[in-house]
């Protein structure tokens, strides 16, 4: 239905320069592990976790609680790409209005997480991203099954290469069969 259904591809090349943001339990840490080819228990993220090469996993509280907005803004200041996770079964956009636009030269990538859940509504999640100003392509993913992870990883690698070459002025084109 969405293309990429398993984790295949070359894990020797890893994406760089991105931060995952989303609500509590949106699947950020599980997706980070899948993107980086790591295995193990997925534990609740209590603070920003730095994985090297400017790759950061953030706790959902950074966007869910106003008193943590400063922590989020200082965490993302030097990262060229923000990856926002919208759960496929959550009808609410969790990011406060305007927070994704504080730093206007950042790439913002929309990811629809948890597409494997029985109550997933990918079309509704896609519309939520669109309604909140996140441009396509969107990536439907499941960290549990690996669905869509390779397409997202390849996009982030290309985006990181473009950022290194042109300071973020060009975005890679996504393969349509691998996006939501």
N, C-alpha and C positions, 0 to 999 in steps of 0.2 A: 504494500500500500504506500509506504513512504520511501522505499528503496533500501538503503543500508540496514540490514537486519542482524548483523553480528559484528563483533570487534575483530576486524581484520586490518591489514595494512602494516606499514612499517613503524614500529614503536621507537626505532632508533632516532628519528627526527621528532622532537617534541615542540609543542607550541610554547611561545614565550610572550611576556608582556600582556597579561590579562588578569582580571579579577572577576571572580564569580560573586554575584549578589542576588539575593532573593529572600523570600520570607522564611521564617523558621520552618524547617522540615520540607523545604521545596526540593531537596535532593542535591544541594550544592556540593557537599563533601563526597557523596557517592559519585557524582559526575566528575569531580576533580580526580578522584582515584582512577576512574575509568579512562579519563583523558590522558593521565600520566602513566597508565599501565600498571598501577599499583593494586595490590590485593590486601585484604585484611578487613578487620572489623571497621565499620563506619561509626565513629563516635561523634557525639554532639560537639560542634565547634564552639569553644568558649571565648576565643579571641581570634584575631586575624592570624592565619597560618600561612607562612611564606615558604614556598616550595622551590625557591631559586629561580633565576632568570626572570624575575619580576612577575611570578605567577602566585596569585594570592587567593585563598579561600576565606570568606568572611562569615561571621555568625549572622543569622537572620535578624537578630536584635538590632544590628546596625541600621536596618531600614524600618524595623517595627517599632522602635522607640525613639522619640524625638531627641532625648538626651544623648543618644549615640550618633547622631548625624555628623557631628564634628569628627568623631573617630572614623566614620566612613569616608568623609571628605579628605582627611589627612592620609588615609590608607590608599586611596585611588589617585592622589595627585600626580604621581609619576608613572602611572600605568596607562599605556595608550589605548587599551581596549577594555570595556566593561561588558561582561556577559551577564545579562539579566535572565533569571529563570522564572518562568510563569508555569505553575503547575497546571497540568491538563485537566485536573479536577477541582480547580479553585476559580470561582467566578469573580474574584476580587484582584485588582492590580494593587500590589502591596507597596510599591515605591511611591513615596510622597511626591506630589506635583513639583516639577522643576528640578528635582535632585539629580536626575540624569543629565541635565543640561548645564549644571554649574560650571563644568569645564567643557566648553563648546567644541574643542578640537579632538575629542575622544571618539573612537569608534564604539558604537553600541550594538551588540549582537543579541537578538532575541532567541531564547531557547524555550521550547515547550517541554517540560520535564514530566516524567511519570506517565508516558503515553501508554504503558502496558496495563495500567489499572482499569478495572472493569467500568468505573464511572468516568473515565477520561473523555473529554470533549475537546479534541484538537481544534476543530473549527472555531469554537467559542474562545479558546485560549489565543488562537491566531488573531481573532477580532479584538480581543483585549489588548494585545501588543500593538496592533494597528491603531486602535482608538487612543492609545497613550503615546503616540509619536515614535514608536520604535519601527524603523524601516526594515523591510524584507532584505535578505532572506531570513526565514525563521527555521530553526532546526528542531524537529521533533526527536526527542531522545528518551531512552530508558536506560538508566545506569544498571538496573537489575538484569536486563537481557542483553545489553550492549547495543541495542537498536539506536542508530543514528550517531553513535559516538565517533566512528571513523570519519564521517562526513564533517562533523563539527571540528574534530581535531585537525583535519586537513585544511579547513577554512581558517582556523586560528593560526596554523603554521604559515599559510599564505599571507594572512593579514600581518603577522609578525615580520615576515620577510619584507612586505611592502613598507611597514613602519620603519624598519631598519634602513631601507633604501631611500625612502622619500618622506620621512617624518610624518607618516600617516595620511598623505594626500591621495592615495589610491586605495581602493578596496578590491579584493579579488572577486571574481565572479563565481557564484556558487553553482554547483551542478544541480539542476532542477530536480532530478529524481531523488536527491538526497535531502531535500529541504521540505519543510511542512507547507 
